[in-house]
């Protein structure tokens, strides 16, 4: 399977520029970045360390305290 070369990439970029317009492309890139940032924050906020259940390590002396 062949990889995409520089000429193919240039054609794709020009086609996208013509399709969406130069004014719309920065707005689309900004929205994509915000979406990725929100997704990463949601992944990190899913199980924050302060609300995670405490891990209890049983002691070797006897049964765990309650």
C-alpha positions in Angstrom: 0.0 0.0 0.0 1.4 3.4 -1.0 1.6 6.4 1.3 0.3 9.8 0.5 2.9 12.0 -1.1 3.4 15.7 -0.9 1.5 16.4 -4.2 -1.5 14.5 -3.0 -1.4 16.4 0.3 -1.2 19.7 -1.6 -4.2 18.8 -3.7 -6.2 17.8 -0.6 -5.4 21.1 1.2 -6.3 23.1 -1.9 -9.6 21.2 -2.3 -10.5 21.8 1.4 -9.6 25.5 1.0 -11.8 25.8 -2.0 -14.7 23.9 -0.4 -14.9 25.6 2.9 -13.2 29.0 2.2 -10.3 30.7 3.8 -12.4 32.5 6.4 -14.1 29.4 7.7 -11.0 27.2 8.1 -9.5 28.9 11.2 -12.9 28.8 12.9 -13.2 25.0 12.2 -9.7 24.4 13.5 -10.5 26.4 16.7 -13.7 24.4 17.2 -11.8 21.1 16.7 -9.2 22.2 19.3 -11.9 23.1 21.8 -13.6 19.8 21.3 -10.4 17.8 21.8 -9.6 19.9 24.9 -13.1 19.3 26.4 -12.8 15.6 25.7 -9.4 15.4 27.5 -10.8 17.3 30.5 -13.8 14.9 30.6 -11.4 12.0 30.7 -9.4 13.4 33.5 -12.5 14.5 35.5 -14.2 11.1 35.2 -12.4 9.8 38.3 -10.8 12.7 40.2 -8.4 11.6 42.9 -10.2 13.4 45.7 -13.5 11.5 45.1 -11.9 8.1 44.5 -12.6 5.5 47.1 -9.7 5.2 49.6 -7.5 2.2 49.2 -7.1 0.2 52.4 -3.9 -1.8 52.9 -4.5 -4.5 55.5 -1.9 -4.5 58.2 0.1 -7.7 59.0 -0.9 -7.4 62.7 -4.5 -8.4 62.5 -7.9 -7.7 61.0 -8.6 -4.3 59.4 -10.2 -1.6 61.6 -13.6 -0.3 60.9 
